[in-house]
Amino acid sequence: MVCFITLETITALKGFEIGGMMAKRTSVPETALGLPHVAVEAVGLTKVYGSGNTAVHALRGVDVAFERGKFTAIMGPSGSGKSTMLHTLAGLDTVTSGHVLISGKDITALNDNQLTLLRRRSIGFIFQSFNLLPMFTAEQNIVMPLTLANKKVDRAWMHTLVQTLGLQERLQHLPSELSGGQQQRVAIARALISKPAVVFADEPTGNLDSVSSAEVLGFLKRSVRELGQTIIMVTHDAVAAAHADRALVFADGNIIADVHEPQVEQMNTLLLQARGNAVSEYARPTTSTQIPVPPVAQTR
Ligand SMILES: Nc1ncnc2c1ncn2[C@@H]1O[C@H](COP(=O)(O)OP(=O)(O)OP(=O)(O)O)[C@@H](O)[C@H]1O
């Protein structure tokens, strides 16, 4: 089996930096300074790729707060800004303007070293392609973030994670000896081992069959309910989003719906609407760069 380790994984795990991490700095508005129950907050989050005629407005001043101990899904059509949102929230990509606060700390004001430390201590990552290190056992992969940070393993926590994720019998196996679902469970344990303030999951079920997907989503949900974890997950799948406590729908760099206790049909309808928005925007003449956006739908 070929296992791809992306630059993103290495950055996330070890803290190497992708070039040009310096963000434009302005002070955070007083009202935005972290409330204790908020794990992650975006304030006026704006990301523009390129400039002039070729500028792409991936995020258009997004304001949103993510509560601690909640599972949030981010959905939207292709190109709507989901990955950009996840990457800027996680400090993997710079912002053009605006702020990201993790546990009340403005990460856009950190230098590269501070950002590396914050990512190591406070953020866990789960990727679509698992991104386990192929030459290390499941157990070694799980403790890798602590090994790299030269920190001791909390054995009681490790035991809880291994039991919760049903990995007791698989710890000495290499990733190539595990099913996709088992590999993703190892990746979840790796993301949780350092008890991060927040876990970012990028299409965690994108490479799994429906049975393994349901299993992985069940574990993510349990880690929120039983372990108090905060999870922010990008997904294309309305079924996956329906496992979350909340779903945000993006269209053209804005949040167009904010749904509590999302349901599958409801999410599919909202996605169709978001695609409709995107199609109608692309169909209009391109003289204006400011695209009007419908108000955010608050659905309970
Ligand atoms: N490095 C980049 N350079 C230029 N444009 C980019 C870059 N990364 C993303 N974009 C553009 O920004 C917009 C948002 O992209 P993003 O990847 O965040 O969308 P997405 O909703 O995650 O899409 P998908 O579901 O297809 O992954 C798109 O128009 C995309 O082409």
The ligand as an SDF file (V2000), in Angstrom:
LIG
                    3D

 31 33  0  0  0  0  0  0  0  0999 V2000
   -3.5470   28.3300   -3.0170 N   0  0  0  0  0  0  0  0  0  0  0  0
   -4.5460   28.8850   -3.6900 C   0  0  0  0  0  0  0  0  0  0  0  0
   -4.3150   29.7900   -4.6600 N   0  0  0  0  0  0  0  0  0  0  0  0
   -5.3120   30.3800   -5.3370 C   0  0  0  0  0  0  0  0  0  0  0  0
   -6.6280   30.1170   -5.1250 N   0  0  0  0  0  0  0  0  0  0  0  0
   -6.9160   29.2100   -4.1720 C   0  0  0  0  0  0  0  0  0  0  0  0
   -5.9080   28.5460   -3.4270 C   0  0  0  0  0  0  0  0  0  0  0  0
   -6.5120   27.6880   -2.5470 N   0  0  0  0  0  0  0  0  0  0  0  0
   -7.8340   27.8250   -2.7600 C   0  0  0  0  0  0  0  0  0  0  0  0
   -8.0850   28.7360   -3.7320 N   0  0  0  0  0  0  0  0  0  0  0  0
   -9.3940   29.1740   -4.2230 C   0  0  0  0  0  0  0  0  0  0  0  0
  -10.1320   29.6420   -3.1180 O   0  0  0  0  0  0  0  0  0  0  0  0
  -11.5060   29.2690   -3.2330 C   0  0  0  0  0  0  0  0  0  0  0  0
  -11.8970   28.4490   -2.0140 C   0  0  0  0  0  0  0  0  0  0  0  0
  -11.1630   27.2370   -2.0500 O   0  0  0  0  0  0  0  0  0  0  0  0
  -11.3190   26.1100   -0.9350 P   0  0  0  0  0  0  0  0  0  0  0  0
  -10.3000   25.0630   -1.2380 O   0  0  0  0  0  0  0  0  0  0  0  0
  -11.3000   26.7240    0.3990 O   0  0  0  0  0  0  0  0  0  0  0  0
  -12.7770   25.5620   -1.2600 O   0  0  0  0  0  0  0  0  0  0  0  0
  -13.5070   24.2590   -0.7130 P   0  0  0  0  0  0  0  0  0  0  0  0
  -14.8840   24.6740   -0.3430 O   0  0  0  0  0  0  0  0  0  0  0  0
  -12.6810   23.6040    0.3350 O   0  0  0  0  0  0  0  0  0  0  0  0
  -13.5440   23.3710   -2.0230 O   0  0  0  0  0  0  0  0  0  0  0  0
  -13.5050   21.7640   -2.1990 P   0  0  0  0  0  0  0  0  0  0  0  0
  -14.7830   21.2550   -1.6040 O   0  0  0  0  0  0  0  0  0  0  0  0
  -13.4720   21.5800   -3.6920 O   0  0  0  0  0  0  0  0  0  0  0  0
  -12.2780   21.2660   -1.5090 O   0  0  0  0  0  0  0  0  0  0  0  0
  -11.6130   28.4970   -4.5430 C   0  0  0  0  0  0  0  0  0  0  0  0
  -12.0500   29.3860   -5.5490 O   0  0  0  0  0  0  0  0  0  0  0  0
  -10.2020   28.0340   -4.7990 C   0  0  0  0  0  0  0  0  0  0  0  0
   -9.9530   27.8820   -6.1840 O   0  0  0  0  0  0  0  0  0  0  0  0
  1  2  1  0
  2  3  1  0
  2  7  2  0
  3  4  2  0
  4  5  1  0
  5  6  2  0
  6  7  1  0
  6 10  1  0
  7  8  1  0
  8  9  2  0
  9 10  1  0
 10 11  1  0
 11 12  1  0
 11 30  1  0
 12 13  1  0
 13 14  1  0
 13 28  1  0
 14 15  1  0
 15 16  1  0
 16 17  2  0
 16 18  1  0
 16 19  1  0
 19 20  1  0
 20 21  2  0
 20 22  1  0
 20 23  1  0
 23 24  1  0
 24 25  2  0
 24 26  1  0
 24 27  1  0
 28 29  1  0
 28 30  1  0
 30 31  1  0
M  END
$$$$
